[in-house]
Amino acid sequence: MSASSPLPAPHPALAALADAVVAQLDRARTDLADLVALPSVHGGEPEACARACDLVRSLLGELPVPGLGPDAVEVVETSDGSLAVFAHRPAAPGRPTVLLYSHYDVQPAGDPDEWTSSPWELTERDGRWYGRGAADCKGNLVAHLTALRALAALGGVDDREHDDEARTGRQGPPDPLNGLGIRIVVEGSEETGGGGLDDLVATRPDLVDADAILIADSGNVSVGVPTLTTSLRGIANVVVVVDTLEAGVHSGQFGGAAPDALGALVAILASLRDPGTGATTVDGLDFSGRWTGQPYPEESFRADAGILDGVDPSTAAPVADLVWSRPAVTVLGIDCPPVEGAIAAVQPRARALVNLRVPPGTDPIEAQELLAAHIERRRPWNARVSVEKETVGYPFSSVPAGGSDAVHDLLSECLAQAYGAAGVAEVGSGGSIPLCTALREAHPRAGIALFGVEDPAAAIHSPDESVDPREIERIALAEAAFLQRFR
């Protein structure tokens, strides 16, 4: 669906709430512009991260919802040095609590010359808003804010059930959330693994105690198609180091007999993928998973991934199987001499970072062990090969074995109505959000759902990242409806 194509109207049941959301969109753009202006790259821009944290704290403290004022907002330093912002309004007796999650840190912008406009200035072109973090994940944070502001402006009462003061336990003006408890957490290091918040959740589970957890750090399969992400792959990276010589030697004098560390590394890396089909070929790693949800048409994948004309994707299985239900190996980086300025020498050492993604049902520690053993068995010329194992992230499935839960079902209904759609697409993600596992371990009975404002055209983590403002509008509407109805 192009940026100029109109979206269907929301379901008539959401008409009043939809108007309230639309009335907040100017403020949403202002907030997003202020957030995008801060290059909050964790570990790279500490001053900008601190300013972003302060802005998030201010935005949460200003929410016009009873019980969510400045005194309800807390900033906590995590184990990785990042700052997480928490807001909490307790539930009335007998009412549940909903946790809303997002993050304010962003990926580095990279080369500014690759951007059409400044990555740190929200710029509108062809109906989309461009800037680093516009979608991932500051746009999702703005959707949370917009939903809560719309409920406050409307009064928040669900026509299907009016709560009186005696049942909510609250006095004074009408409560736009009908006694619902709200927790909001906005972290500052998700893009570097989020380990700080994971540690905090493990030591302070009270900060995230909730009956429903809405993680806005995902998106739709295309603009206007409401989508829930129900599966995440885990991560089990390793660094491979190959040593063969005391020092580099002349390739003319010694080449052909001297063991080339870079050549050995290339041979090892080549063994990780089938040269014909592209299948991952780590010894002992199960590569038979099947995806049973929404398919991922190859033509859509080609466009989303930007595959060049004439270049083929992996033919080992359907795309959805490969990106959502099977392990995948990717070489993320290699330390070796660059072409520019290279000298005629046999290389004595080479190093690579290998990324392994694993689907739900696969233990990432076991997968990492298999990957390390595979690499160590394929040392050409008896080269010295060492494997450094990085911290793993566990895969995640939001839908329990029974196939659904109350949070999943209600949010599906709200998303479909917000987009004027007959139903909701359910997809997986090849990415990892380790926090999901940490939250499930802390509160196993809470329903967890992943959704958000991103779409394939958003180009998250890339130059010219953008968001379609209609996605902010409809995701905010769906979330507001969920908050009205959750019991």
Secondary structure as GFF3:
##gff-version 3
##sequence-region A 1 487
A	DSSP	three_ten_helix	12	14	.	.	.	ID=ss1
A	DSSP	alpha_helix	15	22	.	.	.	ID=ss2
A	DSSP	alpha_helix	25	36	.	.	.	ID=ss3
A	DSSP	alpha_helix	46	61	.	.	.	ID=ss4
A	DSSP	three_ten_helix	70	72	.	.	.	ID=ss5
A	DSSP	beta_strand	73	77	.	.	.	ID=ss6
A	DSSP	beta_strand	83	89	.	.	.	ID=ss7
A	DSSP	beta_strand	97	103	.	.	.	ID=ss8
A	DSSP	three_ten_helix	112	114	.	.	.	ID=ss9
A	DSSP	beta_strand	123	125	.	.	.	ID=ss10
A	DSSP	beta_strand	128	130	.	.	.	ID=ss11
A	DSSP	alpha_helix	138	154	.	.	.	ID=ss12
A	DSSP	alpha_helix	165	168	.	.	.	ID=ss13
A	DSSP	beta_strand	181	187	.	.	.	ID=ss14
A	DSSP	three_ten_helix	190	192	.	.	.	ID=ss15
A	DSSP	alpha_helix	195	203	.	.	.	ID=ss16
A	DSSP	three_ten_helix	205	208	.	.	.	ID=ss17
A	DSSP	beta_strand	212	216	.	.	.	ID=ss18
A	DSSP	beta_strand	227	232	.	.	.	ID=ss19
A	DSSP	beta_strand	234	235	.	.	.	ID=ss20
A	DSSP	beta_strand	238	243	.	.	.	ID=ss21
A	DSSP	beta_strand	249	250	.	.	.	ID=ss22
A	DSSP	alpha_helix	251	254	.	.	.	ID=ss23
A	DSSP	alpha_helix	261	270	.	.	.	ID=ss24
A	DSSP	alpha_helix	298	305	.	.	.	ID=ss25
A	DSSP	alpha_helix	319	320	.	.	.	ID=ss26
A	DSSP	pi_helix	321	325	.	.	.	ID=ss27
A	DSSP	beta_strand	328	335	.	.	.	ID=ss28
A	DSSP	beta_strand	345	346	.	.	.	ID=ss29
A	DSSP	beta_strand	349	358	.	.	.	ID=ss30
A	DSSP	alpha_helix	364	377	.	.	.	ID=ss31
A	DSSP	three_ten_helix	380	382	.	.	.	ID=ss32
A	DSSP	beta_strand	384	389	.	.	.	ID=ss33
A	DSSP	beta_strand	396	397	.	.	.	ID=ss34
A	DSSP	alpha_helix	406	418	.	.	.	ID=ss35
A	DSSP	beta_strand	425	429	.	.	.	ID=ss36
A	DSSP	alpha_helix	434	442	.	.	.	ID=ss37
A	DSSP	beta_strand	447	451	.	.	.	ID=ss38
A	DSSP	three_ten_helix	456	458	.	.	.	ID=ss39
A	DSSP	beta_strand	466	467	.	.	.	ID=ss40
A	DSSP	alpha_helix	469	485	.	.	.	ID=ss41
###
